[in-house]
Amino acid sequence: MLKKLLLKIQYFNWANDYDSTRVKEMKYRAPEILALAINNSIKEPKLVPIIVDAAIGTGLLSQKLQRHFKSAVIHGLDFSGSMLKKAQEKKVATFLKKCDLQKEYWPVESGTADIVACSGALEHIDNLSHFFAEASRALKKGGILGLTHATSGYIRDSKEVRNYSKKYIQQLTKNAGFKVKSHAEHHGVRLIKSKKQIQYGFLVAEKT
């Protein structure tokens, strides 16, 4: 409970300058790379009607996805009301809903989404099994799951952020009923104080 409260306070304080800090100062490229990987995995992007941006934040990923899927209806989910307010100001999603993605039932009808995308959030999630189960439930058969996860760079065994190996993420993905289509690694963000590059995994999988 205390951890969740502290995280909410952190994102409340971060919401106003999240984009400038994350993108400009920390060289955050993950949304752009992930959106392109998702686009490349779909034969006819123009036909994609429903996208769920899980942990939409201020809408950085949805902005990139809109460029590839111009006609899509985007459902943005996030546990931070402050972040959702920023996303609303940008008009990057059709629907925005508050939701704790690792504990609550996602407010998305089962088997309706063509894409579930998540950038920059898995390193803050403890209950990944619930996350993958809900992503699978929301997606229709043949739907695409696209996500990022930190693989190295963060303090080992940190209570706030954590690194997940590619092997572990792939196993969770397969257990949830997905077939991995691609899983690359790139530098995703640079820490301001230490200047250390955080390595990210970029996974794209298809629901079987």
C-alpha positions in Angstrom: 0.0 0.0 0.0 2.8 2.4 1.0 4.8 1.6 -2.2 1.7 2.3 -4.4 1.1 5.6 -2.6 4.7 6.7 -3.1 4.6 5.7 -6.7 1.5 7.8 -7.2 3.2 10.8 -5.6 6.2 10.3 -7.8 4.1 10.3 -11.0 2.1 13.2 -9.8 5.2 15.2 -9.4 6.7 13.9 -12.6 3.7 14.4 -14.9 4.3 18.1 -15.7 7.8 17.6 -17.0 7.7 13.9 -17.8 8.0 14.5 -21.6 10.8 17.0 -21.5 12.8 15.0 -19.0 12.2 11.6 -20.5 12.5 12.5 -24.1 14.9 15.4 -24.3 17.2 14.9 -21.3 17.1 11.1 -21.0 17.0 10.4 -24.8 14.0 8.1 -24.4 13.6 6.3 -27.7 11.6 3.2 -26.6 8.1 4.4 -27.8 9.4 5.1 -31.3 11.2 1.8 -31.6 8.3 -0.2 -30.3 5.7 1.5 -32.5 7.8 0.7 -35.5 8.3 -2.9 -34.5 4.6 -3.4 -34.0 3.8 -1.8 -37.3 6.3 -4.0 -39.1 4.6 -7.1 -37.6 1.2 -6.3 -39.1 0.5 -6.9 -42.8 -2.2 -4.2 -43.2 -1.8 -1.5 -40.6 -4.7 0.5 -42.0 -7.2 -2.2 -41.0 -6.3 -2.1 -37.3 -9.3 -0.6 -35.4 -8.6 -1.1 -31.7 -5.4 -0.5 -29.7 -4.9 -0.8 -25.9 -2.0 1.4 -24.6 -1.4 -0.2 -21.3 0.3 2.3 -19.0 -0.2 5.1 -21.4 1.3 7.7 -19.2 1.4 11.1 -21.0 0.8 9.4 -24.3 4.3 9.1 -25.7 3.7 5.7 -27.2 0.2 6.5 -28.5 1.6 9.5 -30.3 3.9 7.2 -32.2 1.2 4.5 -32.8 -1.1 7.2 -34.3 1.4 7.8 -37.0 1.2 4.2 -38.1 -2.4 3.4 -37.4 -4.3 6.6 -38.2 -7.8 5.2 -38.1 -7.3 3.2 -34.8 -9.4 3.6 -31.7 -7.0 3.9 -28.8 -7.9 2.9 -25.2 -5.4 4.4 -22.8 -5.0 2.8 -19.4 -2.9 4.1 -16.5 -3.0 4.1 -12.7 -1.9 7.8 -12.5 -4.6 10.4 -12.8 -2.0 13.1 -13.4 -0.5 11.2 -16.3 -4.0 10.6 -17.8 -4.7 14.3 -17.6 -1.6 15.0 -19.7 -2.6 12.4 -22.2 -6.1 13.9 -22.4 -4.6 17.3 -23.1 -2.7 15.8 -26.1 -5.8 14.1 -27.4 -3.8 10.9 -28.2 -6.5 8.4 -27.2 -10.2 7.9 -27.8 -10.8 6.6 -24.3 -8.8 7.1 -21.2 -9.4 5.0 -18.0 -7.7 4.7 -14.6 -6.6 1.2 -13.9 -3.9 -0.6 -11.8 -2.6 -2.9 -14.6 -1.0 -5.4 -12.3 -4.0 -6.0 -9.9 -7.3 -4.9 -11.5 -9.4 -6.3 -14.3 -8.7 -4.1 -17.4 -11.7 -2.1 -18.6 -11.5 -3.7 -22.1 -13.9 -6.3 -23.5 -12.5 -9.7 -23.9 -11.2 -10.6 -27.4 -11.7 -7.1 -28.9 -8.3 -5.6 -29.2 -6.0 -5.9 -32.2 -3.0 -4.5 -30.4 -1.9 -4.3 -26.8 1.1 -2.1 -26.4 3.1 -1.2 -23.3 6.3 1.0 -23.2 8.3 1.9 -20.1 6.1 0.2 -17.5 7.1 -3.4 -17.0 10.1 -2.4 -14.9 7.7 -0.9 -12.4 5.4 -3.9 -12.3 5.7 -6.8 -9.7 2.8 -9.0 -10.8 3.7 -9.7 -14.4 1.5 -12.8 -14.6 -1.6 -10.7 -14.1 -0.4 -8.2 -16.7 0.2 -10.9 -19.4 -3.1 -12.7 -18.5 -5.1 -9.5 -19.0 -3.3 -8.6 -22.2 -4.1 -12.0 -23.6 -7.8 -11.7 -22.5 -8.2 -8.3 -24.2 -6.7 -9.4 -27.5 -8.5 -11.2 -30.2 -6.9 -14.3 -31.7 -4.0 -13.2 -34.0 -3.8 -9.9 -32.1 -0.4 -8.4 -31.4 1.3 -7.8 -28.0 4.1 -5.2 -28.2 6.1 -4.2 -25.1 9.4 -3.0 -23.7 11.2 -4.2 -20.6 14.5 -3.1 -19.1 17.1 -5.8 -19.4 20.1 -4.1 -17.7 21.2 -0.8 -16.4 19.0 -0.3 -13.4 20.3 -0.9 -9.9 20.1 -4.7 -9.3 17.2 -5.8 -7.1 15.9 -2.3 -6.8 12.5 -2.1 -5.1 11.3 0.7 -7.5 12.5 -0.5 -10.9 13.8 -3.9 -12.0 15.5 -5.5 -14.9 13.9 -8.6 -16.5 15.8 -11.0 -18.7 14.7 -11.7 -22.3 14.4 -15.4 -21.3 12.0 -14.6 -18.4 9.8 -12.3 -20.5 9.6 -14.8 -23.3 8.5 -17.6 -20.9 5.8 -15.4 -19.5 4.7 -14.5 -23.0 4.5 -18.1 -24.1 2.7 -19.1 -20.9 0.0 -16.5 -21.6 -0.7 -18.0 -25.0 1.5 -16.0 -27.4 4.0 -16.8 -30.1 7.0 -14.5 -30.0 7.6 -12.9 -33.4 10.6 -10.7 -32.5 12.6 -9.8 -29.5 15.4 -7.3 -30.0 17.5 -5.1 -27.7 18.3 -1.4 -27.9 19.4 1.4 -25.7 16.1 2.8 -24.5 17.0 5.6 -22.1 19.9 7.4 -20.4 20.0 8.1 -16.7 20.5 11.8 -16.0 22.9 11.6 -13.0 25.1 8.6 -14.0 24.7 9.0 -17.8 24.3 5.2 -17.9 22.4 3.7 -20.8 19.5 1.5 -19.9 19.2 -1.5 -22.2 15.6 -2.4 -23.3 14.1 -5.5 -24.7 11.5 -4.9 -27.4 9.1 -7.9 -27.7 6.4 -8.4 -30.3 4.2 -11.5 -30.0 1.0 -12.9 -31.6 -1.9 -14.4 -29.6 -2.4 -17.9 -30.8 
